[in-house]
Amino acid sequence: MTEHKFKIGQLVYFHPKVRPQLNVVPGPYLIIKRLPATQDGECQYEIRNTLEEYNRVARESELTRA
């Protein structure tokens, strides 16, 4: 089983790779929830930026420590 690299409550930066054209708010995102790994084994997270009204789902490879 794959282990998550980031903890709930940790601040990270989001760099989408699949669709880099997404309107991503700059600044740190808060890890809200750890989600199950994808079929290829990569961990996922629910993240939130205080400037947005919704949460996003991000793969671990799209996140860096703040």
Residue, then its C-alpha position, 0 to 999 in steps of 0.5 A: m500500500t502506498e503511503h501519503k507524503f503530506k499530512i492533513g492540515q499541511l500547506v502545499y503548492f498546487h501545480p496541475k500537470v494533466r490540465p495546466q491550463l486550469n485557472v489555479v489560484p496562486g498561493p498555498y493550499l491546505i490539505i483537507k483530506r487524504l484520498p485513496a490512491t489512483q489505479d496507478g498507485e499515486c496518492q491523492y488529496e482534497i485541497r483548498n485555497t482560502l480564495e476559492e469557494y470549493n475544494r480540488v482533488a490533486r495527485e501527489s505529484e502535483l503538490t510541493r511543500a509550502 
